[in-house]
């Protein structure tokens, strides 16, 4: 009788130990505790800038995000290791696309110059400028854009930065 009582206690202890272990595992997966630090989401950053009577719109993304038919139509190599810069100039009063002189200087955070040759695209009522450059995983590029809208007396500078993830 004493032997059966001992086996029962061992079984209860094993079940309790298993239950506590499972509870510990489930609790650990339950998300951050009240003292846990959760990183804050970063804002996407600006994508346009008012320059005098005009507005410059700009974006940078990896070229693998382009639909294949768009990449083919504009002779763009689709790759997660290539970034594409897209710039357009609009007349602020009526939102009409205008041509201009657009140049770009791009560097990464270590100061390495990245070559970006811009080319003009005319499409129906839109005029925009695109350029491509290689990027590495987690590389942040700083884009310094110089814009002179056609007919404007001044040249304007626009700066923005983007980080790229290739993995």
VEXDREN-2710 file (C-alpha; in Angstrom, 1 decimal):
% VEXDREN-2710
k/r/px/py/pz
1/UNK/0.0/0.0/0.0
2/UNK/2.8/2.3/0.8
3/UNK/4.4/1.6/-2.5
4/UNK/1.3/2.5/-4.4
5/UNK/1.0/5.8/-2.4
6/UNK/4.6/6.7/-3.3
7/UNK/3.9/6.0/-7.0
8/UNK/0.8/8.2/-6.9
9/UNK/2.9/11.1/-5.4
10/UNK/5.6/10.7/-8.0
11/UNK/2.9/10.8/-10.8
12/UNK/1.3/14.0/-9.2
13/UNK/4.7/15.6/-8.9
14/UNK/5.5/14.8/-12.6
15/UNK/2.2/16.1/-13.8
16/UNK/2.7/19.3/-11.7
17/UNK/6.2/19.7/-13.0
18/UNK/5.0/19.3/-16.6
19/UNK/2.1/21.7/-16.1
20/UNK/4.4/24.3/-14.6
21/UNK/6.9/23.9/-17.4
22/UNK/4.2/24.3/-20.0
23/UNK/2.8/27.3/-18.2
24/UNK/6.3/28.9/-18.2
25/UNK/6.7/28.3/-21.9
26/UNK/3.3/29.7/-22.7
27/UNK/3.9/32.7/-20.5
28/UNK/7.2/33.4/-22.2
29/UNK/5.5/33.5/-25.6
30/UNK/2.7/35.8/-24.4
31/UNK/4.4/39.0/-25.7
32/UNK/6.3/41.8/-24.0
33/UNK/5.8/42.3/-20.3
34/UNK/5.0/45.7/-18.9
35/UNK/8.7/46.6/-18.5
36/UNK/9.7/45.4/-21.9
37/UNK/11.0/47.9/-24.4
38/UNK/9.2/47.7/-27.8
39/UNK/10.9/49.7/-30.6
40/UNK/8.8/52.5/-32.0
41/UNK/7.9/52.4/-35.6
42/UNK/9.8/55.0/-37.6
43/UNK/8.0/57.4/-39.9
44/UNK/8.3/56.8/-43.6
45/UNK/10.0/60.2/-44.1
46/UNK/9.0/63.0/-46.4
47/UNK/8.3/62.3/-50.1
48/UNK/7.8/65.9/-51.4
49/UNK/9.2/69.3/-50.9
50/UNK/7.9/72.8/-51.8
51/UNK/10.5/74.8/-53.8
52/UNK/9.3/78.2/-54.7
53/UNK/6.4/77.9/-57.2
54/UNK/7.0/74.2/-57.6
55/UNK/6.8/70.9/-55.7
56/UNK/9.4/68.2/-56.0
57/UNK/8.2/64.6/-55.4
58/UNK/10.8/61.9/-54.7
59/UNK/11.0/58.3/-53.8
60/UNK/13.5/55.5/-53.5
61/UNK/12.8/51.8/-53.5
62/UNK/14.5/48.6/-54.4
63/UNK/13.8/47.7/-58.1
64/UNK/12.5/44.2/-57.2
65/UNK/9.3/45.9/-56.0
66/UNK/8.5/47.0/-59.6
67/UNK/6.1/44.9/-61.6
68/UNK/8.0/43.0/-64.3
69/UNK/6.1/44.7/-67.1
70/UNK/7.0/48.2/-65.8
71/UNK/10.7/47.2/-65.4
72/UNK/10.8/45.9/-69.0
73/UNK/9.1/48.9/-70.4
74/UNK/11.7/51.3/-68.8
75/UNK/14.7/49.0/-69.1
76/UNK/15.2/48.7/-65.3
77/UNK/16.9/45.7/-63.9
78/UNK/14.7/44.1/-61.1
79/UNK/16.8/43.2/-58.1
80/UNK/16.7/43.5/-54.3
81/UNK/20.3/44.8/-54.6
82/UNK/19.4/47.8/-56.8
83/UNK/17.7/51.0/-55.7
84/UNK/15.7/53.2/-58.0
85/UNK/15.3/56.9/-57.4
86/UNK/12.2/58.6/-58.9
87/UNK/11.8/62.4/-59.1
88/UNK/9.1/64.6/-60.5
89/UNK/8.6/68.3/-60.6
90/UNK/5.1/69.8/-60.5
91/UNK/3.9/73.4/-60.8
92/UNK/2.4/74.1/-57.4
93/UNK/-0.6/76.1/-58.6
94/UNK/-2.1/73.6/-61.0
95/UNK/-0.2/70.3/-60.3
96/UNK/1.1/70.1/-63.9
97/UNK/4.3/68.2/-64.5
98/UNK/7.1/70.4/-65.7
99/UNK/10.6/69.5/-67.0
100/UNK/13.7/70.7/-65.4
101/UNK/17.4/70.1/-64.8
102/UNK/17.8/67.3/-62.2
103/UNK/21.1/66.1/-60.8
104/UNK/21.7/63.7/-57.9
105/UNK/24.7/63.1/-55.7
106/UNK/24.3/60.0/-53.5
107/UNK/26.5/58.7/-50.6
108/UNK/26.1/56.1/-48.0
109/UNK/26.7/56.6/-44.3
110/UNK/30.4/55.9/-44.7
111/UNK/30.7/58.6/-47.3
112/UNK/31.1/56.3/-50.2
113/UNK/29.9/58.0/-53.4
114/UNK/27.2/56.0/-55.2
115/UNK/26.8/56.7/-58.9
116/UNK/23.2/57.6/-60.0
117/UNK/22.7/58.8/-63.5
118/UNK/19.2/60.3/-63.9
119/UNK/17.3/59.9/-67.1
120/UNK/14.1/61.7/-68.2
121/UNK/10.9/59.8/-68.9
122/UNK/8.1/61.5/-70.8
123/UNK/4.8/59.7/-70.5
124/UNK/1.5/61.3/-71.6
125/UNK/1.1/64.3/-69.2
126/UNK/3.8/63.2/-66.8
127/UNK/7.6/64.0/-66.8
128/UNK/9.8/62.3/-64.3
129/UNK/13.4/61.4/-63.8
130/UNK/14.7/58.0/-62.7
131/UNK/18.1/56.6/-61.8
132/UNK/19.4/53.4/-60.3
133/UNK/22.3/52.4/-58.1
134/UNK/23.5/49.2/-56.3
135/UNK/22.7/48.8/-52.6
136/UNK/23.7/46.4/-49.8
137/UNK/21.6/45.0/-47.0
138/UNK/20.8/47.7/-44.4
139/UNK/22.6/50.3/-46.4
140/UNK/21.4/53.9/-45.9
141/UNK/21.7/56.2/-48.8
142/UNK/21.6/60.0/-48.6
143/UNK/20.2/61.6/-51.8
144/UNK/21.2/65.2/-52.5
145/UNK/19.0/66.4/-55.3
146/UNK/19.6/69.6/-57.2
147/UNK/16.5/70.8/-59.2
148/UNK/16.1/73.7/-61.5
149/UNK/12.5/73.7/-62.9
150/UNK/12.3/75.0/-66.5
151/UNK/11.6/78.7/-66.5
152/UNK/12.7/79.1/-62.8
153/UNK/15.4/81.6/-61.9
154/UNK/16.6/79.6/-58.9
155/UNK/18.2/76.2/-58.3
156/UNK/16.8/74.2/-55.3
157/UNK/18.4/71.6/-53.1
158/UNK/16.4/68.6/-51.7
159/UNK/18.0/66.0/-49.3
160/UNK/16.5/62.8/-48.0
161/UNK/17.7/59.4/-46.9
162/UNK/16.5/55.9/-47.1
163/UNK/17.6/52.6/-45.7
164/UNK/17.4/49.5/-47.9
165/UNK/17.0/45.8/-46.8
166/UNK/18.1/43.2/-49.3
167/UNK/17.9/40.0/-47.2
END
